[in-house]
Amino acid sequence: MKQIFQKLLLLTIVGSIGLLYSCSDDDETPPAAPSLSVSAAIDGGGSLSDGGDVGTGETVTFTVTITAPGGFNTLNVSNGLTATYNRNSQEAEVSEDGTSATVTFSAETPSQAGSITVDFEAVDDDNQTTTDSFSFNVTSPAAKVQTAIILFAPGGEGKTHTFYSISEDMVYSIDDVDATTDPVSGTIDLGYYYGQEANLVSPSVYVSFTGLGDTQYGDANDGLPAWGTRNETKLAETTLTDVTEITTVADVEGAISGIDFTAAGNVMEGLAVGEIYAFETAGGLQGLIRVLSILEGFQVGTDPNDSEVTGNVELEFILAEAAE
């Protein structure tokens, strides 16, 4: 009887020890959940604050700092950007004990203005998570404006400033082009012609449209047909009546978004003061042309580039290109 009691007591003690050990395992405190912080910088432009502004096409570098007592496992990036990084990713710098990590990556902002929010989720080895977000506004840069561009009706034995390079913002005469060995003609986007009315003409059709024939403008050996390049510029009418609110590249792009330049012509006839036209150069540059003034009549006077003579046109160009 005594032996049976001793055996029961021993079993009770062993069971109690097992129960206590089991409870000890269940009550073990898990590591703290991970935490993270996000900072951002614009390449070449300093830091970007949460809610700050950045231009279109800019490169933003994000630095995500993660503390994970349970061991860093994964960083998930979603919403405005989509990416996943783990402890083996090239972008991740992880501490020796695996409890902290810094993930650095870059992304280019879109070409369209708007607000973007990027969500971040850090996950540890125990599948515990924490989240944060970072927002910024993508803004369109100011549009480049070239104003008071005066083009003159052809005359003066090829010495009038009849042609214009939009990209270079320079006016040229036939004589300017002929007198240099530089490939100037490849930069010229428009010519001006005044017959019974004012007209803008692509260099590609200038001779055929103007009918100037075998002159300084039409001589195959020394004139416009001899240019190494005669660019084809597309010209189209718009319904715009005012450009006051068109101040950014996005504004210009929006104003011309409905124009099919593949179907546009190479001549804009009958220019009128206040009218606004659209263009696309052979190089793909797009924008608007506003007619500021026209001195109607035929070219007169001894100086072919005298702004007081009749027959010239004054233009303003608003480009879908960032101002410098």
C-alpha positions in Angstrom: 0.0 0.0 0.0 2.8 2.3 0.9 4.6 1.6 -2.4 1.4 2.4 -4.4 1.1 5.7 -2.6 4.7 6.6 -3.3 4.2 5.8 -7.0 1.1 8.0 -7.3 2.9 10.8 -5.5 5.8 10.5 -8.0 3.4 10.7 -11.0 1.7 13.7 -9.5 5.0 15.5 -9.1 6.2 14.6 -12.6 2.8 15.8 -14.1 3.0 19.1 -12.2 6.5 19.7 -13.4 5.4 19.1 -17.0 2.4 21.4 -16.6 4.6 24.1 -15.2 7.1 23.7 -18.1 4.2 23.9 -20.6 2.8 27.0 -19.1 6.2 28.6 -19.1 6.4 28.0 -22.9 2.9 29.5 -23.5 3.7 32.6 -21.4 6.9 33.5 -23.3 6.8 37.2 -24.3 7.1 37.6 -28.1 9.5 40.2 -29.5 8.2 43.7 -30.0 6.6 44.5 -33.4 8.8 46.2 -36.0 8.8 49.9 -36.5 9.8 52.0 -39.5 10.5 55.5 -40.6 10.6 57.0 -44.2 12.6 59.9 -45.6 13.0 61.0 -49.2 15.3 63.2 -51.3 15.2 64.6 -54.8 18.3 63.8 -56.7 20.3 67.0 -57.0 17.5 69.0 -55.3 17.8 68.3 -51.5 15.3 66.6 -49.2 11.6 66.0 -49.9 9.3 66.4 -47.0 6.1 64.4 -46.5 3.5 66.4 -48.3 6.1 68.3 -50.3 6.4 69.2 -54.0 8.5 67.6 -56.7 8.6 68.2 -60.4 7.6 65.8 -63.1 10.3 63.4 -64.3 12.4 64.0 -61.2 14.2 61.1 -59.4 13.2 60.6 -55.8 15.3 58.4 -53.5 13.5 56.8 -50.5 15.3 55.7 -47.4 13.3 53.3 -45.1 14.8 52.6 -41.7 13.3 49.5 -40.0 13.8 48.2 -36.4 12.6 44.6 -36.0 13.5 42.9 -32.7 12.0 39.7 -34.2 14.3 39.9 -37.2 13.7 41.9 -40.4 12.0 39.8 -43.1 10.3 41.9 -45.7 9.5 45.5 -46.8 6.4 45.8 -49.0 5.9 49.0 -51.0 2.5 49.6 -52.5 -0.1 52.2 -53.8 1.9 54.9 -55.6 4.8 52.5 -56.1 5.0 48.7 -56.1 8.0 46.8 -54.9 9.1 44.1 -52.4 12.5 43.9 -50.6 13.8 41.3 -48.2 17.0 40.8 -46.2 18.8 39.5 -49.3 17.8 42.4 -51.6 20.6 44.5 -53.0 18.7 47.6 -51.8 18.7 46.4 -48.2 21.5 46.9 -45.6 20.8 44.6 -42.7 22.6 44.5 -39.3 24.5 41.4 -38.3 21.9 40.3 -35.8 19.1 40.9 -38.4 17.1 43.2 -36.1 17.5 46.4 -38.1 17.7 47.3 -41.8 17.9 50.3 -44.1 16.3 49.9 -47.5 17.2 52.5 -50.1 15.6 52.7 -53.6 14.8 55.3 -56.2 11.9 56.0 -58.5 11.1 58.6 -61.2 8.0 60.8 -60.8 5.4 60.5 -63.6 5.1 63.0 -66.4 1.6 64.0 -65.2 1.1 66.3 -62.3 -0.9 65.0 -59.3 -0.7 63.8 -55.7 0.9 60.5 -54.8 0.9 58.5 -51.6 3.3 55.5 -51.2 2.5 52.9 -48.5 5.2 50.9 -46.7 4.7 47.7 -44.7 7.6 46.1 -42.6 7.2 42.4 -41.7 9.4 40.6 -39.2 10.2 36.8 -38.9 7.2 36.3 -36.6 5.0 37.8 -39.3 4.3 40.9 -37.2 3.8 44.1 -39.2 3.9 47.8 -39.1 2.9 50.4 -41.7 3.6 54.0 -42.7 2.9 56.2 -45.7 4.7 59.0 -47.5 2.9 61.6 -49.7 4.1 64.2 -52.2 2.7 66.4 -54.9 4.1 66.1 -58.5 4.0 69.5 -60.0 4.5 70.6 -63.6 7.4 73.0 -64.3 6.7 76.4 -65.7 6.4 76.4 -69.5 9.2 78.0 -71.5 7.9 81.2 -73.2 9.6 83.0 -76.1 8.0 86.3 -76.9 8.5 89.3 -79.2 9.7 87.1 -82.1 9.6 89.2 -85.2 9.7 87.6 -88.6 10.0 89.6 -91.8 8.5 89.1 -95.2 11.0 87.6 -97.7 12.9 90.3 -99.5 16.2 92.2 -99.4 18.0 89.7 -101.6 17.7 87.0 -98.9 18.8 89.1 -96.1 15.5 89.4 -94.2 15.1 87.5 -90.9 12.3 85.3 -92.4 13.1 82.0 -90.7 12.9 80.9 -87.0 14.5 78.1 -85.0 12.1 77.4 -82.0 14.6 75.2 -80.2 17.4 77.8 -80.6 15.1 80.8 -80.3 17.0 82.4 -83.2 15.8 84.2 -86.3 17.7 83.6 -89.6 17.8 84.9 -93.2 18.7 82.8 -96.2 22.0 84.7 -96.3 22.7 83.6 -92.7 22.3 80.0 -93.6 24.3 80.2 -96.9 27.1 82.1 -95.2 28.0 79.4 -92.7 29.2 75.8 -92.9 27.3 75.0 -89.7 24.2 72.8 -90.1 22.0 75.7 -89.3 19.2 74.6 -91.5 18.6 71.5 -89.3 17.5 73.8 -86.5 15.0 76.0 -88.5 11.4 75.1 -87.9 9.4 77.9 -89.5 9.4 80.4 -92.3 7.3 83.5 -92.8 5.6 84.7 -96.0 3.5 87.7 -96.7 1.7 87.8 -100.0 -1.9 89.0 -99.7 -1.9 87.9 -96.1 0.4 86.7 -93.4 1.4 83.0 -93.4 3.6 80.6 -91.4 5.2 77.9 -93.5 7.2 74.8 -92.8 10.6 74.8 -94.4 9.7 71.5 -96.1 7.1 73.3 -98.3 8.3 76.9 -98.3 9.4 77.1 -101.9 6.4 75.3 -103.3 3.9 77.3 -101.2 5.5 80.7 -101.8 6.2 80.2 -105.4 9.3 82.3 -105.1 10.9 80.2 -107.8 14.5 80.7 -109.0 15.5 83.3 -106.4 17.6 83.4 -103.3 14.7 81.3 -101.8 14.4 78.9 -104.7 17.8 78.5 -106.2 18.9 74.9 -106.0 22.6 75.8 -105.8 22.4 78.7 -103.4 19.1 79.0 -101.5 16.6 77.1 -99.5 16.5 74.0 -101.8 20.2 73.6 -101.2 19.8 73.3 -97.4 21.0 70.0 -96.0 17.8 69.7 -94.0 14.3 71.2 -94.6 12.4 70.4 -91.5 8.7 69.5 -91.6 6.8 71.4 -89.0 3.1 70.6 -88.3 0.7 73.5 -87.7 -2.9 73.4 -86.5 -5.6 75.8 -85.5 -7.0 75.8 -81.9 -10.1 77.1 -80.2 -8.1 78.9 -77.6 -8.8 82.6 -77.1 -6.5 83.3 -74.1 -3.3 81.9 -72.7 -3.3 83.7 -69.4 -3.9 80.4 -67.5 -1.5 78.4 -69.6 1.6 78.7 -67.4 3.0 75.2 -67.0 4.2 72.4 -69.2 1.1 70.4 -68.1 -1.1 73.3 -69.1 0.4 73.4 -72.6 0.1 69.6 -73.0 -3.5 69.8 -71.9 -4.3 72.6 -74.4 -3.0 70.6 -77.4 -4.0 67.1 -76.2 -6.9 66.9 -78.6 -4.9 67.8 -81.7 -3.9 65.1 -84.1 -0.6 66.4 -85.5 -0.2 63.5 -87.9 -3.2 64.9 -89.8 -2.1 68.6 -89.4 -0.8 70.7 -92.3 2.5 72.4 -93.0 1.1 75.9 -93.6 -1.0 78.2 -91.5 -2.5 80.8 -93.8 -4.2 84.1 -93.0 -2.6 84.7 -89.6 -4.7 87.0 -87.4 -3.8 89.1 -84.4 -4.8 87.3 -81.2 -5.2 83.9 -82.8 -3.5 81.0 -81.1 -2.1 78.1 -83.1 -0.5 74.8 -82.2 2.7 73.3 -83.6 4.9 70.2 -83.5 8.4 70.3 -84.9 10.2 67.6 -86.7 12.1 67.0 -83.4 8.8 66.4 -81.5 8.7 69.7 -79.6 5.1 70.9 -79.2 3.5 74.1 -78.1 1.4 77.1 -78.9 1.9 80.2 -81.1 0.1 83.4 -80.4 0.1 86.3 -82.9 0.9 89.5 -81.1 0.9 91.9 -84.1 1.1 92.1 -87.9 2.3 95.1 -89.8 0.3 94.5 -92.9 1.5 95.5 -96.4 4.5 94.7 -98.5 8.1 95.0 -97.6 9.4 98.6 -98.0 12.4 100.5 -96.8 16.1 100.1 -97.2 16.8 98.0 -94.1 15.1 94.6 -94.6 15.2 93.9 -90.9 13.9 97.3 -89.7 11.1 96.6 -87.3 9.3 99.7 -88.5 8.8 98.5 -92.1 5.5 96.8 -93.1 5.0 93.2 -93.7 6.4 91.7 -90.5 4.7 89.6 -87.8 5.3 89.4 -84.1 4.8 86.1 -82.4 4.9 84.5 -78.9 5.8 80.8 -78.5 4.6 78.9 -75.4 6.5 75.6 -75.3 5.6 72.2 -73.8 9.1 72.4 -72.3 10.3 73.5 -68.9 11.6 77.0 -68.6 15.3 77.3 -67.8 
